[in-house]
Every structure is written in C-alpha cells, then in structure tokens.
Amino acid sequence: MRRYHLSCGNSTRGSIGLCGSVRAPNRKEALLAIQRALASSVGQCSEIPIRAVGRAVEYLNVYISPENISLADVEFED
C-alpha cells in the first residue's frame, strides 16, 4: 500500500481548503476511499456545521461534494 495525499482548495490563497492522507494500492483506489470516507462522515446532506461562538453568528456550515473530488486532487506521497 502506498500513501496518497488529498488536497482540495487552498486556504492559503482562497477561503477554504481540505487535505488528508490515505493508504491505497493506487490513486484511483485512494480517490474512492476518500470519497467513501467523506460520504459516510458527512452523510447525504454533505454539510458540516461549525459551532458558532458568540451571538453575532447564527450559523456557519461547510459544504463538501465528495463526488466532485477528482484524481487531480490526489497526489502520491511515498
């Protein structure tokens, strides 16, 4: 098994980023593992609520579309 790095978005240049590491025999299997993990963690709503601190923020959600993550987002790590 090889280790692959997932990188979507870029919080250094943009407003949000997502990264992770997965072990798989190849990039395609790594992508499928990432998509499955996100789909099972996030569920059908593909939304992760962030607890708001203070009274000014009513809600803050991050939306993820696992099906839109592509092989281009998966890089070989070791």
C-alpha atoms as a printed R data frame, in Angstrom:
   type eleno elety resid chain resno       x      y      z
1  ATOM     1    CA   MET     A     1   0.000  0.000  0.000
2  ATOM     2    CA   ARG     A     2   1.165  3.480 -0.814
3  ATOM     3    CA   ARG     A     3   0.282  6.713  0.907
4  ATOM     4    CA   TYR     A     4  -1.587  9.358 -1.084
5  ATOM     5    CA   HIS     A     5  -2.262 12.963 -0.147
6  ATOM     6    CA   LEU     A     6  -5.606 14.629 -0.893
7  ATOM     7    CA   SER     A     7  -5.595 18.368 -1.443
8  ATOM     8    CA   CYS     A     8  -8.730 20.292 -2.447
9  ATOM     9    CA   GLY     A     9  -8.977 24.037 -2.377
10 ATOM    10    CA   ASN     A    10  -6.254 26.175 -0.865
11 ATOM    11    CA   SER     A    11  -6.807 28.109  2.330
12 ATOM    12    CA   THR     A    12  -3.547 29.999  1.768
13 ATOM    13    CA   ARG     A    13  -4.850 31.613 -1.443
14 ATOM    14    CA   GLY     A    14  -8.590 31.077 -1.046
15 ATOM    15    CA   SER     A    15 -11.176 30.915  1.659
16 ATOM    16    CA   ILE     A    16 -11.207 27.161  2.319
17 ATOM    17    CA   GLY     A    17  -9.079 24.052  1.942
18 ATOM    18    CA   LEU     A    18  -9.346 20.330  2.602
19 ATOM    19    CA   CYS     A    19  -6.488 17.865  2.922
20 ATOM    20    CA   GLY     A    20  -5.845 14.354  4.148
21 ATOM    21    CA   SER     A    21  -3.807 11.202  3.725
22 ATOM    22    CA   VAL     A    22  -4.951  7.730  2.698
23 ATOM    23    CA   ARG     A    23  -3.253  4.381  2.096
24 ATOM    24    CA   ALA     A    24  -4.271  2.575 -1.085
25 ATOM    25    CA   PRO     A    25  -2.725  0.439 -3.845
26 ATOM    26    CA   ASN     A    26  -3.155  3.215 -6.465
27 ATOM    27    CA   ARG     A    27  -4.513  6.752 -6.999
28 ATOM    28    CA   LYS     A    28  -7.904  5.571 -8.215
29 ATOM    29    CA   GLU     A    29  -8.451  3.435 -5.094
30 ATOM    30    CA   ALA     A    30  -7.216  6.328 -2.953
31 ATOM    31    CA   LEU     A    31  -9.803  8.608 -4.554
32 ATOM    32    CA   LEU     A    32 -12.584  6.072 -3.978
33 ATOM    33    CA   ALA     A    33 -11.535  5.629 -0.333
34 ATOM    34    CA   ILE     A    34 -11.575  9.399  0.202
35 ATOM    35    CA   GLN     A    35 -14.966  9.791 -1.459
36 ATOM    36    CA   ARG     A    36 -16.445  6.947  0.602
37 ATOM    37    CA   ALA     A    37 -14.997  8.275  3.845
38 ATOM    38    CA   LEU     A    38 -16.355 11.766  3.227
39 ATOM    39    CA   ALA     A    39 -19.742 10.478  2.128
40 ATOM    40    CA   SER     A    40 -20.105  8.331  5.247
41 ATOM    41    CA   SER     A    41 -18.840 11.072  7.575
42 ATOM    42    CA   VAL     A    42 -20.811 13.890  6.069
43 ATOM    43    CA   GLY     A    43 -23.881 11.897  5.043
44 ATOM    44    CA   GLN     A    44 -26.486 12.816  2.494
45 ATOM    45    CA   CYS     A    45 -26.545 16.499  3.378
46 ATOM    46    CA   SER     A    46 -22.798 16.965  2.576
47 ATOM    47    CA   GLU     A    47 -22.675 19.743  5.122
48 ATOM    48    CA   ILE     A    48 -20.555 20.104  8.230
49 ATOM    49    CA   PRO     A    49 -21.891 22.584 10.782
50 ATOM    50    CA   ILE     A    50 -19.335 24.618 12.712
51 ATOM    51    CA   ARG     A    51 -20.327 25.717 16.171
52 ATOM    52    CA   ALA     A    52 -20.685 29.454 16.287
53 ATOM    53    CA   VAL     A    53 -19.087 31.295 19.158
54 ATOM    54    CA   GLY     A    54 -20.872 34.372 20.343
55 ATOM    55    CA   ARG     A    55 -24.241 35.815 19.460
56 ATOM    56    CA   ALA     A    56 -23.486 37.577 16.179
57 ATOM    57    CA   VAL     A    57 -23.054 34.416 14.071
58 ATOM    58    CA   GLU     A    58 -26.301 32.462 13.621
59 ATOM    59    CA   TYR     A    59 -24.771 29.516 11.770
60 ATOM    60    CA   LEU     A    60 -21.689 28.544  9.790
61 ATOM    61    CA   ASN     A    61 -21.666 25.482  7.519
62 ATOM    62    CA   VAL     A    62 -19.023 23.944  5.274
63 ATOM    63    CA   TYR     A    63 -20.366 22.077  2.234
64 ATOM    64    CA   ILE     A    64 -18.488 19.182  0.650
65 ATOM    65    CA   SER     A    65 -19.224 17.358 -2.600
66 ATOM    66    CA   PRO     A    66 -17.245 14.086 -2.433
67 ATOM    67    CA   GLU     A    67 -18.316 13.243 -5.993
68 ATOM    68    CA   ASN     A    68 -16.546 16.392 -7.256
69 ATOM    69    CA   ILE     A    69 -13.168 15.363 -5.848
70 ATOM    70    CA   SER     A    70 -11.073 14.084 -8.757
71 ATOM    71    CA   LEU     A    71  -7.830 12.216 -9.412
72 ATOM    72    CA   ALA     A    72  -6.189 15.605 -9.927
73 ATOM    73    CA   ASP     A    73  -6.738 16.228 -6.178
74 ATOM    74    CA   VAL     A    74  -4.880 13.032 -5.175
75 ATOM    75    CA   GLU     A    75  -1.086 13.136 -5.124
76 ATOM    76    CA   PHE     A    76   1.417 10.340 -4.469
77 ATOM    77    CA   GLU     A    77   3.087 10.896 -1.114
78 ATOM    78    CA   ASP     A    78   5.506  7.973 -0.540
